């Protein structure tokens, strides 16, 4: 029996048992009245159901597993081995059957279905009204978040707010009837739906976690920050005037930047009213990413309360037994300014390619591991050959170490497992959202300068303020650069360069690294082009996976696929 698209967008959502396990297409109904009543009339069981939805959250530098992620699909890094799935994106062989993130469509709808199950059974929740309202608001937030994940990848997608009754879809005729009503919503409809869900949830949830044990749960601050991001993305060039109602707003409207600005301002107004509970972390930029459960770390607004992951794909090979899955690019490293605030190619910057790390933005040393670094008791040896010693490579070099740099961010210096309390939104991000929206609305005003300079002056970084007198276009470039270095490897860059519509410049052309050579005590860095990457305009959005299109539904494919 040919399974229609409804199977993926609806039945996969409805074929999960109440605790999340999957059933076959024609198995007995997964949720019945007795099951729902037993769960949602009980506070403890309802809490467990909600916790199960939270457990579905994912993300991190190793997004797709085995050393692959969004970092390797943009100008930040290269996957260590050519066969890694992320490399398809770098040579424009990215399509509906060759996308390492193809599972994101079904995965997010499956998570949305769990939220819908919970929200549709609210009348069964006869326990404490305050707890009921909190649980429902958290489910609303999570549903909005999962729709946001779809929106930024595909554009407008079907909005489904109710779990489909099993009796409606147990035969092909019922499926056909339902399928008529499930089409892609417009981008505008999706944005409005998400914003309304977030506003509704924010009216119930506390601004900040009531206790340290509650961190990782949805808050009103997470709602406000996510709303600001959704509206900022919607105002960006990719979606603000796409000419297509499904993939964006057909006509551009500068007022969308004003809406994004108001949302960012609203976050900071509410944070001030909440005694500025959220603040930039002063425990060290490096520890921000490894000590997420530090009670003093109040920079993280919304994050995955996850476990840890192995260092295998982050560690250098040989002595540390890793695979160097993330070879950091010079394309990214060149964006880190000198400590003076000058770009490396500015006159008088003092930049020396043979000592490229000297007097640079401190975030570079916190984020990138290089030759000569003392790391976990070893001095890193990333040279490919020692000219004075039979051309032997360094002890930490391997054929997959193609740029002589790898990721230090997220890693603990004691070689413990990487802590993946993965940050979806942190306060520095919201400051940069405010700076971007303010600049697009009013140009480089004091508001825009203050927001970006606050991030630059964060504890343990302390970069100088931006020079006065920048034009709107110059400030835009500085904000984009600041996001690149502040948010490096945090799964932001991939989507940023797309929403700005600059991926045809950043992800299309030479991808560079270093070859390091040793000759006696002399270390030489030689810049070289590892590959010439290719980006084509269709890649600004994901394709609907081929497997879904082939199921025969009338779902419009994204342009170019």
C-alpha positions in Angstrom: 0.0 0.0 0.0 1.4 3.3 -1.1 1.6 5.6 2.0 0.7 9.2 1.2 2.4 12.3 2.4 -0.3 12.4 5.1 1.6 9.5 6.7 4.6 11.6 7.3 3.0 14.9 8.2 0.1 13.5 10.2 0.3 9.9 10.9 3.9 9.9 12.0 2.6 12.5 14.4 -0.3 10.4 15.5 1.3 7.0 15.4 3.4 7.6 18.5 2.2 6.0 21.6 1.4 8.3 24.4 4.9 7.9 25.7 6.5 8.3 22.4 7.1 4.9 20.9 6.3 4.3 17.2 3.7 1.9 15.9 3.1 0.3 12.5 0.7 2.1 10.2 -2.2 -0.4 10.7 -1.6 -1.2 14.3 -4.2 -0.6 17.0 -5.0 3.0 17.9 -2.0 4.5 19.8 -4.0 6.7 22.1 -7.5 5.9 23.5 -9.7 7.6 26.0 -8.6 5.3 28.8 -4.9 6.0 28.1 -5.4 9.8 27.9 -7.5 9.9 31.0 -5.0 7.8 33.0 -2.2 10.2 32.0 -3.6 13.7 31.9 -5.8 13.4 35.0 -2.7 12.7 37.0 -0.2 15.5 37.7 2.8 13.3 38.0 2.0 11.4 34.7 1.4 14.7 32.9 4.7 16.1 34.2 6.4 12.9 32.8 4.7 13.4 29.4 5.9 16.9 29.3 9.4 15.8 30.3 9.3 13.3 27.4 8.7 16.2 25.0 11.7 18.1 26.4 13.8 14.9 25.9 13.2 15.3 22.2 15.2 18.5 22.0 18.5 18.1 20.1 21.2 20.2 18.7 24.9 20.9 19.2 28.0 21.2 17.1 27.8 17.5 16.2 24.2 18.0 15.0 24.1 15.1 12.6 26.4 12.8 14.4 29.8 11.3 13.5 31.5 14.7 13.3 29.1 16.5 11.1 26.9 19.5 11.6 26.0 23.0 10.4 29.5 24.2 11.2 30.7 22.0 8.4 28.1 23.2 5.9 29.1 26.9 6.0 32.3 28.8 6.0 33.2 27.9 9.6 34.8 24.4 9.1 35.3 21.4 7.0 34.4 17.8 7.9 37.6 15.8 8.5 36.7 13.1 6.0 35.4 13.5 2.4 32.7 10.9 2.9 31.0 12.9 5.7 27.5 13.7 4.7 27.8 17.4 5.3 30.2 17.8 2.4 27.3 17.4 0.0 26.3 21.0 0.9 29.7 22.3 0.0 29.7 21.1 -3.6 26.1 22.0 -4.4 25.0 18.3 -4.6 22.5 19.3 -1.9 19.0 18.1 -2.8 16.0 16.3 -1.5 17.8 13.0 -1.3 21.2 14.2 -0.3 20.7 16.4 2.8 22.2 15.3 6.1 19.3 17.0 7.9 16.5 15.4 5.9 15.1 13.8 9.0 14.3 17.3 10.5 10.9 17.4 8.8 9.5 14.2 10.2 11.3 14.7 13.5 9.8 18.1 14.2 6.3 17.0 13.2 6.5 14.0 15.5 7.5 16.4 18.3 4.7 18.8 17.4 2.3 15.9 17.6 3.3 15.2 21.2 2.6 18.8 22.0 -0.8 18.6 20.3 -1.7 15.5 22.2 -1.0 17.2 25.5 -2.7 20.5 24.6 -5.8 18.7 23.3 -6.3 16.9 26.6 -6.3 19.9 28.8 -9.8 19.3 30.0 -8.7 16.1 31.6 -6.2 18.0 33.8 -8.1 18.3 37.0 -5.1 18.8 39.2 -3.8 22.1 40.6 -4.8 24.9 38.1 -1.5 26.7 38.4 0.4 23.6 37.4 -2.0 22.8 34.6 -1.5 26.3 33.2 2.2 26.1 33.5 2.4 22.7 31.7 0.2 23.8 28.9 2.2 27.0 28.4 5.4 25.0 28.3 3.8 22.7 25.6 2.8 25.8 23.7 6.3 27.2 23.8 7.8 23.8 22.7 5.3 23.5 19.8 6.2 27.1 18.7 9.9 26.2 18.9 9.5 23.1 16.8 7.6 25.1 14.2 10.4 27.7 14.2 12.9 24.9 13.4 10.8 24.0 10.3 10.3 27.6 9.3 13.9 28.5 9.1 14.7 25.4 7.1 11.8 25.2 4.6 9.7 28.4 4.8 6.0 28.0 5.3 4.9 24.5 6.2 1.5 23.0 7.2 0.3 24.2 10.6 -1.2 21.2 12.5 -2.6 22.0 15.9 -4.6 18.9 16.7 -3.6 15.2 16.9 -5.5 13.4 14.1 -7.9 10.8 15.4 -6.8 7.3 14.4 -10.2 6.4 13.0 -9.9 9.2 10.5 -6.7 7.8 8.8 -7.0 4.0 9.1 -7.9 3.6 5.4 -6.9 5.2 2.1 -10.2 7.1 1.6 -9.9 8.8 5.0 -6.3 9.6 4.3 -7.3 11.2 1.0 -9.9 13.4 2.6 -7.5 14.6 5.2 -4.8 15.2 2.7 -6.9 17.7 0.9 -6.8 20.0 3.9 -3.1 19.7 4.6 -1.1 22.0 2.4 1.8 24.4 3.1 0.7 27.5 5.0 2.1 30.8 3.9 5.2 32.1 5.6 3.3 34.9 7.1 0.7 32.6 8.6 3.5 30.5 10.2 5.2 33.6 11.7 1.9 34.9 13.1 1.0 31.5 14.5 4.4 31.2 16.3 4.3 34.7 17.7 0.8 34.2 19.1 1.8 30.9 20.7 4.8 32.6 22.3 2.8 35.5 23.6 0.2 33.2 25.0 2.8 31.1 26.8 4.7 34.1 28.0 1.6 35.4 29.8 1.7 32.3 32.1 5.3 31.4 32.5 7.7 33.0 35.0 10.3 35.4 33.5 13.3 33.4 34.9 13.7 29.9 36.4 12.3 29.8 40.0 15.3 27.7 41.0 18.5 26.3 39.6 16.7 22.9 39.3 14.2 24.5 37.0 16.7 25.7 34.5 16.2 24.3 31.0 12.4 24.7 31.2 10.6 27.2 29.1 10.3 30.7 30.6 8.7 34.0 29.6 12.2 35.2 28.8 12.7 32.3 26.4 9.3 33.2 24.7 10.3 36.8 24.3 13.8 36.0 23.0 12.5 33.4 20.5 9.8 35.9 19.4 12.5 38.5 18.7 14.5 36.0 16.7 11.5 34.8 14.6 10.7 38.4 13.8 14.3 39.3 13.0 14.6 36.4 10.6 11.3 37.3 9.0 12.6 40.9 8.4 15.8 39.6 6.8 16.4 39.8 3.1 15.8 36.0 2.4 12.2 36.2 3.6 11.3 39.9 3.5 10.3 40.1 -0.2 10.9 36.6 -1.5 8.2 37.0 -4.2 6.6 33.8 -3.0 4.0 33.6 -0.2 5.1 30.2 0.9 8.8 30.8 1.1 8.5 34.3 2.5 6.6 37.6 2.2 5.9 38.3 -1.4 6.8 42.0 -1.1 9.4 43.5 1.1 8.3 45.8 3.9 10.8 47.8 6.1 8.2 47.9 8.8 9.1 44.2 9.6 12.4 45.5 10.9 10.5 47.8 13.3 8.5 44.9 14.6 11.7 42.9 15.2 13.2 46.0 17.0 10.2 46.3 19.2 10.4 42.6 20.2 14.1 42.9 21.1 13.4 46.1 23.1 10.5 44.3 24.8 12.9 41.6 26.0 15.3 44.0 27.6 12.4 46.0 29.2 11.0 42.9 30.8 14.4 41.8 31.9 14.9 45.2 33.6 11.6 44.7 35.3 12.8 41.3 36.4 15.8 42.8 38.1 18.0 42.1 35.1 18.0 38.4 36.0 19.7 37.6 32.6 23.2 39.0 32.3 26.4 38.3 30.4 28.4 35.6 32.1 31.4 36.8 33.9 33.0 33.5 34.6 35.0 33.4 31.4 34.0 33.1 27.7 35.4 29.6 27.5 33.5 28.4 30.6 30.2 29.8 29.3 30.1 26.7 27.1 31.3 24.1 29.5 29.8 25.2 32.9 26.2 25.6 31.9 25.0 24.5 35.3 27.0 27.2 37.1 24.3 29.0 39.1 26.0 32.3 38.2 25.7 31.6 34.5 22.6 33.7 33.7 23.4 34.3 30.1 21.6 31.3 28.8 18.0 32.0 28.0 16.9 28.8 26.3 19.0 25.7 26.1 18.8 21.9 25.9 19.1 20.4 29.3 21.0 17.5 27.8 23.8 15.2 28.7 27.3 15.1 27.4 28.9 13.8 24.2 32.2 12.2 23.4 35.3 14.2 22.4 36.0 11.7 19.6 35.0 14.0 16.7 36.6 17.1 18.3 39.9 15.8 19.5 43.0 15.8 17.4 44.1 12.3 16.2 46.9 10.2 17.5 47.7 11.3 21.1 44.2 12.3 21.8 42.5 9.5 19.7 40.1 11.8 17.9 39.0 12.2 14.3 39.2 16.0 14.0 35.7 16.2 12.6 35.8 19.9 12.5 38.7 21.5 10.6 38.3 25.2 11.3 38.6 27.5 8.3 40.8 30.6 7.8 37.7 32.1 6.3 36.3 32.3 9.8 39.6 32.9 11.7 40.3 35.9 9.5 37.1 37.5 10.8 38.5 37.8 14.3 39.9 41.3 14.7 43.2 42.4 16.3 42.9 43.3 20.0 43.1 46.9 18.9 39.8 46.5 17.0 41.4 46.7 13.6 40.8 44.0 11.0 43.8 41.9 10.1 44.1 43.6 6.7 43.8 47.2 8.0 46.8 49.4 7.7 48.7 49.4 11.0 47.0 46.3 12.4 50.3 44.6 13.1 49.0 41.3 11.8 51.8 38.7 11.1 50.7 35.5 9.3 53.5 33.5 11.0 52.1 34.6 14.4 48.5 34.9 13.3 47.2 34.3 16.9 49.1 37.1 18.5 47.2 40.2 19.7 43.9 38.9 18.4 40.3 39.1 19.8 40.5 36.8 22.9 37.5 34.9 21.6 39.8 33.4 18.9 42.0 31.6 21.6 38.9 30.5 23.5 37.3 29.0 20.3 40.1 27.6 18.2 42.8 25.0 19.0 46.0 25.5 17.1 49.6 24.3 16.8 51.7 25.1 19.9 48.7 25.3 22.3 49.1 23.6 25.7 46.1 21.4 25.8 45.3 18.7 28.3 48.9 18.3 29.3 50.3 18.2 25.7 51.7 20.9 23.5 49.9 20.5 20.2 51.9 19.4 17.2 49.9 20.1 14.1 52.7 20.3 11.6 52.3 18.2 8.5 56.1 17.7 8.1 59.3 18.4 9.9 61.9 19.3 7.3 64.7 18.7 9.8 63.5 15.3 10.8 62.8 13.1 7.7 59.5 15.1 7.0 57.8 13.4 9.9 54.5 14.9 11.0 53.7 16.2 14.4 52.3 14.0 17.1 48.8 15.5 16.7 48.6 15.7 12.9 46.5 13.3 10.8 45.5 13.2 7.2 42.0 14.4 8.2 43.5 17.5 10.0 43.3 19.6 6.8 43.6 23.2 8.2 45.8 22.8 11.2 43.0 24.2 13.4 40.1 22.6 15.2 37.3 23.6 17.6 38.2 24.3 21.2 34.9 25.9 22.1 32.6 23.5 24.1 35.6 21.4 25.1 36.8 21.1 28.7 40.6 21.4 29.3 40.5 18.3 31.6 39.4 16.1 28.7 36.0 15.3 30.3 33.2 14.7 27.9 31.9 17.7 26.1 29.1 19.4 28.0 26.2 19.8 25.6 23.9 22.0 27.5 23.3 23.3 24.0 22.4 27.0 23.9 19.5 27.8 21.5 19.5 31.5 22.6 21.7 33.4 25.0 21.8 37.0 26.0 24.6 38.0 23.7 22.5 36.8 20.8 19.6 39.1 21.9 21.9 42.1 22.2 23.1 41.5 18.6 19.5 41.1 17.4 18.7 44.5 19.0 21.8 46.0 17.3 20.8 44.6 13.9 17.2 45.6 14.0 18.0 49.1 15.4 20.5 49.7 12.6 18.1 48.6 9.9 15.4 50.9 11.2 17.3 54.0 12.3 20.9 53.4 11.2 23.9 53.4 13.6 22.3 55.2 16.5 23.4 55.1 20.1 21.1 52.1 20.6 22.8 50.0 18.0 26.3 51.0 19.2 25.5 50.3 22.8 24.1 46.9 22.1 27.0 45.6 20.0 29.6 47.2 22.2 28.1 45.6 25.3 28.8 42.2 23.7 32.3 43.3 22.6 33.1 44.5 26.1 31.8 41.3 27.8 34.0 39.9 30.6 37.2 38.2 29.6 36.8 39.5 26.0 37.0 43.3 26.5 37.3 44.3 22.8 37.3 48.1 22.1 34.1 49.8 21.1 33.3 50.2 17.4 34.6 53.4 15.8 32.1 56.3 15.7 30.7 57.6 12.4 30.0 54.3 10.7 27.4 54.3 7.9 24.4 52.1 8.0 26.0 49.7 5.5 29.3 49.7 7.5 27.5 49.0 10.7 25.6 46.2 9.1 28.9 44.5 8.1 30.3 45.0 11.6 27.2 43.4 13.2 27.4 40.5 10.8 31.1 40.0 11.6 30.4 40.3 15.3 27.8 37.5 15.1 30.3 35.4 13.2 33.0 35.5 15.9 30.7 35.7 19.0 28.4 32.9 17.9 31.1 30.7 16.1 30.2 27.0 15.9 26.9 27.5 17.6 24.8 26.6 14.6 24.0 30.2 13.9 26.3 31.0 11.0 24.7 28.6 8.6 21.3 30.2 9.0 22.6 33.8 9.3 24.4 33.9 5.9 21.2 32.5 4.4 18.8 34.9 5.9 21.1 37.8 4.9 21.4 36.3 1.4 25.2 36.4 1.4 25.9 32.7 1.2 26.7 33.2 -2.5 29.7 35.1 -1.3 30.6 33.3 2.0 29.9 29.7 0.9 30.9 30.0 -2.7 34.6 30.1 -3.4 38.0 29.3 -1.8 37.9 27.5 1.5 41.2 28.1 3.2 43.4 26.6 5.9 47.0 26.4 7.0 49.7 23.8 6.2 52.2 23.9 9.1 55.8 23.0 8.6 58.6 22.6 11.1 62.3 23.1 10.4 64.4 22.8 13.5 62.8 25.3 15.9 61.1 27.4 13.1 57.4 26.9 12.5 56.0 28.1 9.2 52.3 28.6 8.4 51.4 28.4 4.7 47.9 29.5 3.7 46.4 27.3 1.0 43.0 26.6 -0.6 41.6 23.3 0.6 38.7 23.3 -1.8 36.6 25.7 -3.9 33.1 25.5 -2.6 30.0 25.9 -4.6 26.7 27.4 -3.5 23.7 27.8 -5.7 20.6 30.0 -4.9 18.2 27.1 -4.4 20.2 26.2 -1.3 19.0 29.2 0.6 16.1 26.9 1.7 15.9 23.1 2.2 14.1 21.0 -0.3 11.1 19.0 0.8 12.7 15.5 1.0 12.2 13.4 -2.1 10.7 10.6 -0.1 7.8 12.9 0.8 7.3 14.2 -2.7 7.2 10.7 -4.1 4.3 9.8 -1.8 2.1 11.7 -4.1 0.8 14.6 -2.0 0.1 18.0 -3.5 2.9 19.7 -1.5 4.7 22.4 -3.3 8.5 21.9 -3.6 10.8 24.8 -2.8 12.2 26.7 -5.8 15.0 25.2 -7.7 14.6 21.5 -6.6 
